[in-house]
Amino acid sequence: MTVLQAWHPHSRFHSSRLRRSLRVPSRGSAGLELPARVDARPGDAVENCFLILRVAMGRERWRILARFTLLMSDDGTPIPRVEAIDAHPAER
């Protein structure tokens, strides 16, 4: 699988669309840094955040959506809590 794009589209937790070609080996993992802006204070929770990935697997194109709640710790560290992950065939 190759990650082609990644972004966070939430109004309080968002990032620019990152375009790259990141290869993820079969049954393996890969790291991806995606700087994001957070509009929250310590103790806040930002609900319904998304990470959207556009990926390629051979000739197939997929969109992967990870929905999460972002909890801000007392010291301001963001802590994501994944709620759901879905994959859908993407239009070319």
C-alpha positions as CSV (number, residue, x, y, z in Angstrom):
1,M,0.0,0.0,0.0
2,T,1.2,3.5,-0.8
3,V,-0.2,6.6,1.0
4,L,-0.7,9.3,-1.6
5,Q,-2.3,12.0,0.6
6,A,-3.2,12.7,4.2
7,W,-5.0,15.5,6.0
8,H,-7.2,16.5,8.9
9,P,-10.3,18.5,7.8
10,H,-11.8,19.5,11.2
11,S,-12.4,23.2,11.9
12,R,-10.7,22.9,15.4
13,F,-8.1,20.3,14.4
14,H,-6.9,20.7,10.9
15,S,-3.8,20.4,8.7
16,S,-2.8,21.1,5.1
17,R,-3.2,18.3,2.6
18,L,0.1,16.4,2.6
19,R,1.0,14.8,-0.8
20,R,3.6,12.1,-0.7
21,S,4.4,8.6,-1.7
22,L,4.8,6.6,1.5
23,R,5.2,2.9,1.0
24,V,3.7,0.7,3.8
25,P,4.9,-2.9,3.5
26,S,2.5,-5.8,3.7
27,R,1.8,-6.6,7.3
28,G,4.2,-3.8,8.3
29,S,3.9,-0.2,9.4
30,A,5.3,3.2,8.5
31,G,5.4,6.5,10.3
32,L,3.8,9.7,8.9
33,E,4.3,13.1,10.4
34,L,1.4,15.4,9.7
35,P,1.6,18.8,11.6
36,A,-1.9,20.0,12.6
37,R,-3.3,23.1,14.3
38,V,-5.4,22.5,17.4
39,D,-7.9,25.1,18.7
40,A,-8.4,23.7,22.2
41,R,-7.2,24.3,25.7
42,P,-6.1,21.9,28.4
43,G,-9.0,19.8,29.5
44,D,-11.0,20.3,26.3
45,A,-12.2,17.5,24.1
46,V,-12.5,18.0,20.3
47,E,-15.0,15.5,18.9
48,N,-15.4,14.1,15.4
49,C,-11.9,14.7,14.2
50,F,-10.8,12.8,11.1
51,L,-7.6,11.6,9.5
52,I,-8.2,11.0,5.9
53,L,-5.8,9.0,3.8
54,R,-5.9,8.5,0.1
55,V,-4.0,5.3,-0.7
56,A,-3.1,3.1,-3.7
57,M,-2.9,-0.7,-3.7
58,G,-1.8,-1.7,-7.2
59,R,-4.3,-0.1,-9.6
60,E,-7.0,0.3,-6.8
61,R,-7.5,3.6,-5.0
62,W,-9.0,3.8,-1.5
63,R,-10.0,6.4,1.0
64,I,-9.4,5.5,4.6
65,L,-11.1,7.6,7.3
66,A,-10.1,7.4,11.0
67,R,-12.5,9.2,13.3
68,F,-11.3,10.1,16.7
69,T,-11.8,12.4,19.7
70,L,-8.9,14.6,20.6
71,L,-8.5,15.0,24.4
72,M,-6.2,17.8,25.7
73,S,-4.4,16.8,28.8
74,D,-3.9,19.2,31.7
75,D,-0.4,20.1,30.3
76,G,-1.8,20.7,26.8
77,T,-0.6,17.4,25.2
78,P,-3.2,16.1,22.7
79,I,-4.3,12.5,23.3
80,P,-6.3,10.9,20.4
81,R,-9.0,8.3,21.1
82,V,-9.8,6.4,18.0
83,E,-13.6,5.9,17.5
84,A,-13.8,4.2,14.1
85,I,-11.8,3.4,11.0
86,D,-13.4,2.8,7.6
87,A,-12.1,2.2,4.1
88,H,-13.9,2.9,0.9
89,P,-13.0,2.6,-2.8
90,A,-12.0,6.1,-4.0
91,E,-12.9,7.7,-7.3
92,R,-9.9,8.4,-9.5
